Amino acid sequence: MTINCIVIDDELPAIQQMEDYISRMPFLRLLARFDNAIEPITFLQSNHVDLIFLDIEMEGFTGLQLIKTLQHKPKIILTTAYDQYAIDAFDLNVSDYLLKPISFERFVQSIDKIFDSFIKTNPSEISSKHYKRDYFFVKTEFRMQRVDFDDILFIEGMKEYLRVHTHSEKIMTLQTFAKMEELLPSDNFIRVHKSFIVAIDKIKSVEKNRITIGETIIPISDTYRNSFFLFLQTKNQ
């Protein structure tokens, strides 16, 4: 799935930041950028745009005025340094309201909601209702790190943290198993223990109540044993 977007902001650093953030999300395609809210009107009439990143306070014609002129509104994420427009934004049914300075973590949260809404309205864009994309982002230390699903071997619980084991590294993140299970595609990842989620395609062998992935032995608990072996059976059908 590709989401076509444009950026409208009268401050060049803000445009450049949005361009950088957009470039990190493979399913976002930036069609154009504008430093005013007048020029996009013609562009929107002749181009298919799914999403607008829109500043509010711009000289001559504001972002809110632009929204009111649009007969067919794309999804709109407002990007502003001012919080007093939140009620107006709610009345105009915008998708999100990002306060500057905008962190990449907050940007990702907003885009995830946009992506999910597109999936719900365009289910034919994906081959499985459980699959959304081939990666996700986790917060580790002071940054958001991309993790490709294909790189994950297993995920290990470490008290309040999770450790994501990949081919090349171990990534610590403050995350719950419940949230992690929502993010992972359910056709390849399964919980086998209160402290472990495994990637089915990385399993080397299963012996009694033990799974071998690489050189690591992972236990299968009684709680998850039946569901795990039933899942393996479905993979063999």
C-alpha positions as CSV (number, residue, x, y, z in Angstrom):
1,M,0.0,0.0,0.0
2,T,1.2,3.5,-0.9
3,I,-0.2,6.6,0.8
4,N,0.3,9.8,-1.3
5,C,0.9,12.9,0.8
6,I,1.8,16.5,0.6
7,V,3.3,18.9,3.2
8,I,2.0,22.5,3.6
9,D,4.0,24.8,5.9
10,D,5.4,28.3,5.6
11,E,8.6,27.4,7.6
12,L,11.4,25.7,5.7
13,P,12.8,23.8,8.7
14,A,9.4,22.4,9.5
15,I,9.0,21.2,5.8
16,Q,12.4,19.6,5.9
17,Q,11.7,17.8,9.1
18,M,8.5,16.4,7.7
19,E,10.3,15.3,4.5
20,D,12.9,13.5,6.6
21,Y,10.2,11.7,8.7
22,I,8.2,10.8,5.6
23,S,11.3,9.4,3.9
24,R,11.7,6.9,6.8
25,M,8.2,5.4,6.2
26,P,8.3,3.2,3.0
27,F,4.6,3.3,2.4
28,L,4.4,7.1,2.4
29,R,5.1,8.9,-0.9
30,L,5.6,12.7,-0.8
31,L,4.1,14.2,-3.9
32,A,4.8,17.9,-3.3
33,R,5.5,20.5,-0.6
34,F,4.1,24.0,-0.4
35,D,5.0,27.1,1.7
36,N,1.5,28.6,1.5
37,A,-2.1,27.3,1.6
38,I,-3.2,28.8,-1.7
39,E,-1.2,26.8,-4.3
40,P,-2.3,23.4,-3.0
41,I,-5.9,24.1,-3.9
42,T,-5.2,23.7,-7.6
43,F,-2.8,20.8,-7.0
44,L,-5.5,18.9,-5.0
45,Q,-8.0,19.3,-7.8
46,S,-5.8,17.5,-10.3
47,N,-3.8,15.0,-8.2
48,H,-4.8,12.1,-5.9
49,V,-3.7,12.9,-2.4
50,D,-4.4,10.7,0.5
51,L,-2.9,12.7,3.3
52,I,-2.0,16.3,4.1
53,F,0.5,17.4,6.7
54,L,-0.9,20.9,7.3
55,D,0.4,23.9,9.3
56,I,-2.3,26.2,10.7
57,E,-0.9,29.7,11.0
58,M,0.2,30.9,7.6
59,E,0.2,34.4,6.2
60,G,-2.8,35.4,4.1
61,F,-4.7,32.0,4.1
62,T,-4.6,29.7,7.1
63,G,-4.6,25.9,7.2
64,L,-8.1,25.9,8.8
65,Q,-9.4,28.1,5.9
66,L,-7.9,25.7,3.4
67,I,-9.7,22.7,5.0
68,K,-13.0,24.6,4.8
69,T,-12.6,25.0,1.1
70,L,-12.0,21.4,0.3
71,Q,-15.0,19.5,-1.0
72,H,-13.3,16.1,-1.0
73,K,-11.0,16.0,2.0
74,P,-8.0,13.7,2.3
75,K,-6.8,12.6,5.7
76,I,-5.4,15.7,7.4
77,I,-2.7,15.8,10.2
78,L,-2.3,19.3,11.5
79,T,1.2,20.4,12.5
80,T,1.3,23.5,14.6
81,A,3.1,25.2,17.4
82,Y,-0.2,26.4,18.9
83,D,-2.7,24.3,20.9
84,Q,-5.6,26.7,20.9
85,Y,-6.9,25.4,17.6
86,A,-7.6,21.9,18.9
87,I,-11.4,22.4,19.3
88,D,-11.6,23.9,15.8
89,A,-9.6,20.9,14.5
90,F,-11.9,18.5,16.1
91,D,-14.9,20.1,14.5
92,L,-13.2,19.8,11.1
93,N,-12.7,16.1,11.7
94,V,-8.9,16.1,11.2
95,S,-7.1,12.8,11.8
96,D,-4.5,14.1,14.3
97,Y,-3.1,17.3,15.8
98,L,0.7,17.4,16.2
99,L,2.3,20.1,18.3
100,K,5.7,21.4,17.3
101,P,8.4,20.5,17.9
102,I,7.3,17.1,16.6
103,S,9.3,14.0,17.7
104,F,9.7,11.1,15.3
105,E,8.0,8.9,18.0
106,R,4.9,11.0,17.9
107,F,5.0,11.1,14.1
108,V,5.1,7.3,13.9
109,Q,2.1,7.0,16.4
110,S,0.1,9.3,14.2
111,I,1.0,7.5,10.9
112,D,0.2,4.1,12.5
113,K,-3.4,5.4,13.1
114,I,-3.6,6.7,9.5
115,F,-2.3,3.4,8.1
116,D,-4.8,1.4,10.2
117,S,-7.7,3.5,9.0
118,F,-6.7,3.0,5.3
119,I,-6.5,-0.8,5.9
120,K,-10.0,-0.8,7.4
121,T,-11.4,1.1,4.4
122,N,-9.3,-0.7,1.8
123,P,-8.8,-4.3,2.9
124,S,-8.1,-5.5,-0.6
125,E,-4.7,-3.6,-0.4
126,I,-3.3,-6.4,1.8
127,S,-3.2,-10.1,1.3
128,S,-4.0,-11.0,4.9
129,K,-6.1,-9.2,7.5
130,H,-3.3,-9.7,10.0
131,Y,-0.5,-8.4,7.9
132,K,0.1,-4.6,7.7
133,R,3.7,-4.1,6.8
134,D,7.1,-5.9,6.9
135,Y,8.5,-3.9,9.8
136,F,7.6,-1.9,12.9
137,F,9.3,0.7,15.1
138,V,10.3,0.2,18.8
139,K,11.5,2.8,21.2
140,T,14.9,1.9,22.5
141,E,17.0,4.3,24.7
142,F,16.4,7.7,23.1
143,R,15.4,6.8,19.6
144,M,12.8,4.9,17.5
145,Q,14.4,1.9,15.8
146,R,13.1,0.1,12.8
147,V,12.8,-3.7,13.2
148,D,12.1,-5.9,10.1
149,F,9.8,-8.8,10.9
150,D,12.1,-11.1,8.8
151,D,15.0,-10.3,11.0
152,I,13.3,-11.3,14.3
153,L,14.3,-14.7,15.8
154,F,12.4,-14.5,19.0
155,I,11.3,-12.0,21.7
156,E,12.2,-12.4,25.3
157,G,10.6,-10.9,28.4
158,M,13.0,-9.1,30.8
159,K,10.7,-8.0,33.7
160,E,9.2,-4.7,32.4
161,Y,11.3,-4.7,29.2
162,L,11.3,-6.9,26.1
163,R,14.4,-8.0,24.3
164,V,14.0,-8.4,20.6
165,H,16.6,-10.9,19.3
166,T,17.4,-10.4,15.6
167,H,20.1,-11.9,13.3
168,S,22.5,-9.1,14.1
169,E,21.5,-7.5,17.5
170,K,19.5,-7.6,20.6
171,I,17.1,-4.6,21.1
172,M,15.8,-3.7,24.5
173,T,12.4,-1.9,24.5
174,L,9.9,-0.8,27.2
175,Q,6.9,-2.7,25.8
176,T,4.3,-5.2,26.9
177,F,3.8,-8.6,25.3
178,A,0.2,-7.7,24.6
179,K,1.2,-4.7,22.5
180,M,3.9,-6.7,20.8
181,E,1.5,-9.4,19.8
182,E,-0.7,-6.7,18.2
183,L,2.2,-5.4,16.1
184,L,3.5,-8.8,14.9
185,P,1.9,-10.6,12.0
186,S,0.0,-13.5,13.6
187,D,0.8,-15.9,10.7
188,N,4.4,-16.2,11.8
189,F,4.7,-15.2,15.4
190,I,3.3,-17.1,18.4
191,R,3.6,-16.9,22.2
192,V,5.1,-20.2,23.6
193,H,5.8,-19.1,27.1
194,K,5.0,-16.2,29.4
195,S,8.5,-14.9,28.6
196,F,8.8,-15.8,24.9
197,I,7.4,-15.1,21.5
198,V,9.0,-17.0,18.6
199,A,9.2,-16.6,14.9
200,I,7.9,-19.9,13.4
201,D,10.1,-19.7,10.3
202,K,13.3,-19.4,12.5
203,I,12.6,-22.6,14.4
204,K,15.4,-25.2,13.8
205,S,13.7,-28.0,15.8
206,V,11.1,-28.8,18.4
207,E,11.8,-31.5,21.0
208,K,9.3,-32.3,23.8
209,N,8.8,-28.9,25.5
210,R,11.8,-27.2,23.9
211,I,12.3,-25.1,20.8
212,T,15.7,-24.5,19.2
213,I,16.3,-21.3,17.4
214,G,19.9,-20.9,16.4
215,E,21.9,-21.9,19.5
216,T,19.1,-20.9,21.9
217,I,16.8,-23.3,23.7
218,I,13.4,-21.8,24.4
219,P,10.9,-23.5,26.7
220,I,7.3,-24.2,25.8
221,S,5.0,-23.8,28.9
222,D,2.0,-25.9,29.6
223,T,-0.2,-22.8,29.1
224,Y,0.8,-22.3,25.5
225,R,1.7,-25.9,24.5
226,N,-1.6,-26.9,22.9
227,S,-2.0,-23.7,20.9
228,F,1.6,-23.9,19.7
229,F,1.3,-27.5,18.4
230,L,-2.0,-26.8,16.8
231,F,-0.5,-23.8,15.1
232,L,2.4,-26.0,13.8
233,Q,-0.2,-28.4,12.4
234,T,-1.9,-25.7,10.4
235,K,1.5,-24.8,8.9
236,N,1.9,-28.4,7.6
237,Q,-1.6,-28.5,5.9
